[in-house]
Amino acid sequence: MNGRHQILIVTQTPALANDLRAWLSAHGYWVTAADTYGSAKFQLEMQPSVVITELKLGEYNGLHLAVRANSSHIPVLVIGDRDRFFEHEAEHLGATYLAFAEVNRERILSFVESQIAHSDAHEHDHLAWIDQSTVASMRGEALGTSTSLPIHTGRRLRVN
């Protein structure tokens, strides 16, 4: 099941990259890695399920990636030294911040699994909408006439 979920790891610290790759791969996730902002930016176009990035990435930082990933609704975990400023900035950008001292297998897997479960739930809701509209279309019915799905009517939302 996890094999369909790509996790992008972005770090310039080989030991951290090796640990993250080992932990995630052992649980069946498809792991890709980048060690620069430029490479990670390119990898984001592959729409990974989750991004785990180190805060310090040379000229750029993991928060720059969080901005890009957030625009595509990709959850991001930023790992760095304990720093209230960066923790606040990460939260403000919709990312999660974790201090190096708190990084362990259980925390990483818990974060990834919760983000993927949340993402899968939204995907399921979207697919349910598509299924309902497809069935209605095949029956020649207007969407909403035989279902209880909301219909967008301009600025108002009406439920049949």
C-alpha positions as CSV (number, residue, x, y, z in Angstrom):
1,M,0.0,0.0,0.0
2,N,2.8,2.5,0.9
3,G,4.6,1.8,-2.4
4,R,2.3,4.2,-4.2
5,H,3.3,7.1,-1.9
6,Q,6.4,9.0,-2.8
7,I,8.3,10.7,0.0
8,L,10.8,13.4,-1.0
9,I,13.8,13.8,1.4
10,V,15.8,17.0,1.1
11,T,18.9,17.2,3.2
12,Q,22.6,18.0,2.9
13,T,23.4,15.7,5.9
14,P,24.2,12.2,4.7
15,A,23.5,10.5,8.0
16,L,20.0,12.1,8.2
17,A,19.3,11.2,4.6
18,N,20.4,7.6,5.3
19,D,18.3,7.3,8.4
20,L,15.1,8.7,6.8
21,R,15.5,6.6,3.7
22,A,16.0,3.4,5.8
23,W,13.0,4.1,8.1
24,L,10.6,5.0,5.2
25,S,11.8,2.3,2.8
26,A,11.4,-0.4,5.5
27,H,7.7,0.6,5.6
28,G,7.2,0.3,1.9
29,Y,7.4,4.0,0.9
30,W,8.9,5.0,-2.4
31,V,11.7,7.4,-1.3
32,T,13.5,9.9,-3.5
33,A,16.2,12.2,-2.3
34,A,17.7,15.6,-3.1
35,D,20.6,17.5,-1.5
36,T,20.0,21.0,-3.0
37,Y,17.0,23.3,-3.3
38,G,17.2,23.3,-7.1
39,S,17.0,19.5,-7.3
40,A,14.2,19.5,-4.7
41,K,12.3,22.1,-6.7
42,F,12.5,19.9,-9.7
43,Q,11.4,16.8,-7.7
44,L,8.3,18.7,-6.4
45,E,6.9,18.6,-9.9
46,M,6.6,14.8,-9.4
47,Q,4.0,15.6,-6.7
48,P,5.4,13.6,-3.8
49,S,2.9,12.6,-1.0
50,V,5.1,14.2,1.6
51,V,8.3,16.3,1.8
52,I,10.8,16.0,4.6
53,T,13.4,18.7,4.4
54,E,16.3,19.9,6.5
55,L,16.1,23.6,7.3
56,K,19.5,24.5,6.0
57,L,20.0,23.9,2.3
58,G,22.9,26.2,1.3
59,E,21.6,29.5,-0.2
60,Y,18.0,28.5,0.4
61,N,16.3,26.7,3.2
62,G,13.5,24.2,3.8
63,L,11.0,27.0,4.4
64,H,11.4,28.0,0.7
65,L,10.4,24.4,-0.2
66,A,7.5,24.6,2.2
67,V,6.2,27.6,0.3
68,R,6.4,25.8,-3.0
69,A,5.0,22.5,-1.7
70,N,2.2,24.3,0.1
71,S,1.0,25.8,-3.2
72,S,0.5,22.2,-4.4
73,H,-1.0,21.0,-1.1
74,I,2.0,18.8,-0.3
75,P,2.6,18.4,3.4
76,V,6.1,19.3,4.6
77,L,8.2,18.4,7.7
78,V,11.1,20.8,8.3
79,I,13.9,19.5,10.5
80,G,16.4,21.8,12.1
81,D,18.0,23.1,15.3
82,R,15.5,24.1,18.0
83,D,14.6,27.6,17.1
84,R,11.3,29.3,18.0
85,F,11.5,31.7,15.1
86,F,11.8,28.9,12.5
87,E,9.2,26.8,14.3
88,H,6.8,29.8,14.0
89,E,7.7,30.5,10.4
90,A,7.1,26.8,9.5
91,E,3.8,26.8,11.2
92,H,2.8,30.0,9.4
93,L,3.7,28.4,6.1
94,G,1.6,25.3,6.8
95,A,4.6,23.1,7.5
96,T,5.5,21.1,10.6
97,Y,8.9,21.8,12.3
98,L,10.8,19.2,14.2
99,A,14.1,19.8,16.1
100,F,17.0,17.4,15.3
101,A,16.9,16.2,18.9
102,E,13.3,15.0,18.4
103,V,13.9,13.1,15.2
104,N,13.4,9.3,15.5
105,R,11.8,6.6,13.5
106,E,8.5,6.6,15.3
107,R,8.0,10.4,15.0
108,I,8.9,10.4,11.3
109,L,6.6,7.4,10.5
110,S,3.8,8.9,12.6
111,F,4.0,12.2,10.7
112,V,4.1,10.6,7.3
113,E,1.3,8.1,8.0
114,S,-1.0,10.9,9.4
115,Q,-0.3,13.2,6.5
116,I,-1.0,10.4,4.0
117,A,-4.2,9.3,5.8
118,H,-5.4,12.9,5.7
119,S,-4.6,13.1,2.0
120,D,-6.2,9.8,1.2
121,A,-9.4,10.9,3.0
122,H,-9.6,14.0,0.9
123,E,-8.9,12.0,-2.2
124,H,-11.7,9.5,-1.3
125,D,-14.1,12.4,-0.8
126,H,-13.1,13.8,-4.2
127,L,-13.5,10.4,-5.9
128,A,-16.9,9.9,-4.2
129,W,-18.0,13.2,-5.8
130,I,-16.8,12.1,-9.2
131,D,-18.6,8.7,-8.8
132,Q,-21.8,10.5,-7.9
133,S,-21.6,12.9,-10.8
134,T,-20.7,10.1,-13.2
135,V,-23.6,8.0,-12.2
136,A,-26.0,10.9,-12.5
137,S,-24.6,11.7,-15.9
138,M,-25.0,8.2,-17.1
139,R,-28.6,8.2,-15.9
140,G,-29.2,11.4,-17.7
141,E,-30.0,13.1,-14.4
142,A,-28.9,16.5,-13.4
143,L,-26.4,16.3,-10.6
144,G,-28.1,16.7,-7.3
145,T,-31.6,15.6,-8.3
146,S,-31.2,12.1,-6.9
147,T,-28.3,12.6,-4.6
148,S,-27.7,14.6,-1.4
149,L,-24.6,16.2,-2.7
150,P,-24.3,20.0,-2.5
151,I,-24.9,22.0,-5.7
152,H,-22.9,25.2,-6.2
153,T,-25.3,28.0,-7.4
154,G,-23.3,31.1,-7.6
155,R,-22.5,32.3,-4.1
156,R,-25.0,30.2,-2.3
157,L,-24.7,26.5,-1.5
158,R,-27.9,24.5,-1.7
159,V,-28.3,20.9,-0.6
160,N,-31.0,18.8,-2.1
